Amino acid sequence: MAIGVSYDVIFMDCQMREMTGYEAATEIRRLEQPNRRVTIIAMAADASAACREPVKPEQKKVVLRKVVPAALLT
């Protein structure tokens, strides 16, 4: 993570080329401060013909409402 930048939520692609999303999440956890944990939501970007339907904004909102404190969503 960039120094001095904080995020409340990260949508993490699990299938990246250079580093998997799981490896990236592990690195983020390693660099975090003990009193600050960002919410990481795993996603898979799949370019195959069977998976061309994009994630709709309303679907993201449903997930965010489940995992993020309401105060951050206003």
Backbone as numpy.savetxt, mean C-alpha at the origin, in Angstrom:
# Nx Ny Nz CAx CAy CAz Cx Cy Cz
11.90 4.81 2.21 11.06 5.98 2.21 11.94 7.22 2.21
11.44 8.25 1.61 12.20 9.50 1.57 12.30 10.08 2.97
13.44 10.63 3.29 13.65 11.23 4.59 12.78 12.47 4.71
12.08 12.58 5.84 11.23 13.74 6.08 9.85 13.65 5.45
9.56 12.55 4.77 8.25 12.35 4.15 7.55 11.22 4.88
6.29 11.45 5.25 5.55 10.37 5.89 4.25 10.13 5.12
3.81 8.90 5.15 2.61 8.50 4.45 1.69 7.81 5.44
0.39 7.96 5.25 -0.58 7.28 6.10 -0.90 5.90 5.55
-0.92 5.77 4.21 -1.27 4.52 3.55 -0.39 4.34 2.32
0.02 3.11 2.07 0.74 2.77 0.85 -0.01 1.63 0.18
-0.40 1.82 -1.09 -0.92 0.72 -1.90 0.30 0.09 -2.56
0.63 -1.12 -2.15 1.87 -1.77 -2.58 1.60 -2.83 -3.63
2.25 -2.69 -4.78 2.17 -3.71 -5.82 3.06 -4.88 -5.39
2.49 -6.05 -5.29 3.25 -7.22 -4.83 4.14 -7.82 -5.91
3.94 -7.44 -7.16 4.65 -8.08 -8.26 5.55 -7.11 -9.01
6.36 -6.36 -8.29 7.29 -5.44 -8.93 8.50 -6.22 -9.44
9.25 -5.64 -10.36 10.37 -6.36 -10.99 11.63 -6.44 -10.14
12.08 -5.32 -9.66 13.38 -5.29 -8.98 13.30 -5.78 -7.53
12.18 -5.50 -6.89 11.98 -5.88 -5.50 10.50 -6.20 -5.36
10.16 -7.34 -4.79 8.74 -7.65 -4.64 8.13 -6.69 -3.62
6.83 -6.59 -3.66 6.13 -5.76 -2.68 6.37 -6.22 -1.26
6.53 -7.53 -1.10 6.80 -8.08 0.23 8.18 -7.64 0.72
9.15 -7.65 -0.17 10.49 -7.18 0.20 10.47 -5.68 0.50
9.73 -4.92 -0.31 9.63 -3.48 -0.08 8.95 -3.19 1.25
7.89 -3.93 1.57 7.20 -3.74 2.85 8.13 -4.06 4.02
8.92 -5.10 3.88 9.88 -5.46 4.93 10.89 -4.33 5.14
11.35 -3.75 4.04 12.31 -2.64 4.13 11.66 -1.41 4.76
10.43 -1.13 4.39 9.70 0.00 4.99 9.59 -0.21 6.50
9.21 -1.42 6.91 9.09 -1.72 8.34 10.44 -1.55 9.05
11.51 -1.94 8.40 12.84 -1.82 9.01 13.21 -0.36 9.25
12.78 0.53 8.34 13.15 1.95 8.42 12.20 2.78 9.28
11.06 2.22 9.63 10.07 2.98 10.39 10.53 3.29 11.81
9.99 4.37 12.31 10.19 4.72 13.72 9.31 3.80 14.56
9.71 3.50 15.78 8.94 2.57 16.61 7.50 3.03 16.88
7.28 4.32 16.93 5.94 4.83 17.25 5.12 5.21 16.02
5.58 4.85 14.83 4.87 5.24 13.61 4.89 4.09 12.62
3.71 3.48 12.38 3.61 2.39 11.40 2.62 2.79 10.33
3.10 2.81 9.11 2.24 3.13 7.98 1.41 1.90 7.63
0.17 2.11 7.18 -0.67 1.02 6.71 -0.24 0.66 5.30
0.07 -0.61 5.06 0.47 -1.08 3.74 -0.61 -2.03 3.23
-1.20 -1.68 2.09 -2.25 -2.50 1.49 -1.67 -3.17 0.25
-1.62 -4.49 0.28 -1.03 -5.25 -0.82 -2.00 -5.32 -1.99
-1.47 -5.11 -3.18 -2.25 -5.22 -4.42 -1.39 -5.98 -5.42
-2.02 -6.54 -6.41 -1.28 -7.23 -7.46 -1.67 -6.63 -8.81
-0.73 -6.07 -9.48 -0.97 -5.55 -10.82 -0.69 -6.69 -11.79
-1.70 -7.13 -12.47 -1.57 -8.26 -13.38 -2.00 -7.81 -14.77
-1.11 -7.89 -15.73 -1.40 -7.42 -17.08 -1.97 -8.49 -17.99
-2.26 -9.66 -17.45 -2.79 -10.72 -18.30 -4.20 -10.36 -18.77
-4.63 -10.95 -19.86 -5.94 -10.66 -20.43 -7.07 -10.95 -19.45
-6.90 -11.93 -18.61 -7.94 -12.29 -17.65 -8.09 -11.29 -16.52
-7.09 -10.44 -16.33 -7.09 -9.51 -15.19 -6.98 -8.06 -15.63
-7.63 -7.68 -16.69 -7.50 -6.32 -17.20 -8.42 -5.31 -16.53
-9.34 -5.78 -15.69 -10.27 -4.86 -15.04 -9.53 -4.09 -13.95
-9.50 -2.77 -14.05 -8.78 -1.99 -13.04 -9.54 -1.95 -11.72
-8.81 -1.64 -10.65 -9.45 -1.46 -9.36 -10.19 -0.13 -9.39
-11.44 -0.19 -9.06 -12.27 1.01 -9.08 -12.06 1.83 -7.81
-12.16 3.16 -7.91 -11.96 4.01 -6.72 -12.87 3.60 -5.55
-14.09 3.20 -5.83 -15.00 2.81 -4.75 -14.47 1.57 -4.01
-13.83 0.65 -4.73 -13.24 -0.52 -4.10 -12.11 -0.11 -3.15
-11.31 0.86 -3.57 -10.23 1.34 -2.71 -10.81 2.00 -1.46
-11.89 2.76 -1.62 -12.52 3.41 -0.46 -13.01 2.40 0.56
-13.58 1.30 0.09 -14.07 0.25 1.00 -12.91 -0.29 1.83
-11.79 -0.57 1.19 -10.62 -1.10 1.90 -10.07 -0.05 2.86
-9.97 1.19 2.40 -9.45 2.24 3.27 -10.29 2.42 4.52
-11.61 2.36 4.37 -12.50 2.51 5.54 -12.29 1.39 6.55
-11.84 0.24 6.10 -11.62 -0.90 7.00 -10.31 -0.79 7.76
-9.29 -0.18 7.16 -7.95 -0.25 7.75 -7.38 1.09 8.23
-8.01 2.18 7.85 -7.46 3.49 8.21 -8.40 4.18 9.21
-7.87 4.76 10.28 -8.73 5.48 11.22 -9.56 6.54 10.51
-10.80 6.68 10.93 -11.74 7.60 10.28 -11.20 9.03 10.23
-10.44 9.45 11.23 -9.91 10.81 11.27 -9.00 11.11 10.08
-8.36 10.11 9.54 -7.45 10.32 8.41 -8.19 10.38 7.09
-9.44 9.95 7.05 -10.19 9.91 5.79 -10.98 11.17 5.53
-10.92 12.14 6.41 -11.68 13.38 6.19 -10.88 14.39 5.44
